[in-house]
């Protein structure tokens, strides 16, 4: 997804909103870095969340451990597909070879 498409999908329509969003992202990254260093960002007192970081966003998800970053999906190149076609006798062999190659590239 291009940056322009991503920005539009977030509902950002002005340069000021874009600058504010980038500042917010920077602040969140800094807060997450603190969390990963073992410093708390919030506390739960009798079911009420108290933020320990200035201006933490409302209605955000909280996790007990940092969530792993999503790795982008890697597809097979046309050359790889062509090689599998050449080396496979049956459709089943081709399917299994494609499955193995995608697993290798995406794990």
N, C-alpha and C positions, 0 to 999 in steps of 0.2 A: 504494500500500500504506500503510495507516495505521501510525502509530508503534507501536501496541499489537500489530498483526499482525507487524510487523517484529521487535519485541522477542521475541515468542513464537517466531518462526521461528529466532531465534538460540539458543533453548534457555534464555533468561533467565527465571528463575521467581521471584526475590526482589528486593527493592529494593536490597539490598547488591550483588547481581550486576549490576543495572542501573547503579548508581553506578560500579562497577568498570569496566563496559563503556564508559561515557561517559568515564571518566578515560583508559582505553586509547585510545579514539578521539581524544581531545584530544592525547594524547602522540604518536600516530601522525601526526596532522595537523601538529604542530610539527616532527616529524622530516622529513616530506615537504617542508615549507616550507624547512627547512635544505637539503635535497637540491636543491631548485629554485634555491637561491641558489648552487649549485656546491659545497657542502660534502659530502664523502662520508659515507655512513651505515654502510658496511661495506667491508672489503677482503678480497681473495682471496689467501691465501698458500699456495702449493703445494696448491691444491684445497680448502683449509679456509677457511671464512668466519669472519672476526673482526668482530664488531659494534663500531662506533665510537659507537653511541648506547646509553645505559643502558637496560636492560630491553627490548630489541627483541624482538618476538614470534618464537617458533620456527615453523618450517614455513610461512613466508610467501614470496610470489613476489618476485623481484628483477628489476627492469628496468633497462636501460641508459639509458633516457630516461623521463621521466614519461609515463604513459598518459593519453590524453585522456579527459575525463569523458564518460560516455554521456549524450547528449541524449535526453530523454523523447520518445516517439513522440506526434505530434499527429494526431488523427483529424479527419475532416471533420464539421462540424456538420450537423444535419438540414437546415437551410436551404440549405447549400451543395450537399448531395446533391439536394435538391428542385430547385434552380436548374439543376443539370447535367441532371436528368431533363427539365425543361421545354425546355432549349436543345439537346438531342440528338435527332436524327432516328433514328439507328440505335443498336443495342446497342454496336457497335464505337466509335462516337463517344463514347458515355457512358463506356465503359471507358477510352478514351484521355484524356478530360477528367478523370476521377477520378484516373488515374495522374499526370497533369500537376499537378493540384492538390495531391496528397499529396507529390509530389516538391518542389514549391514550399514547402510547409509544413515539410518535414522535412530540408531541406538548407541 
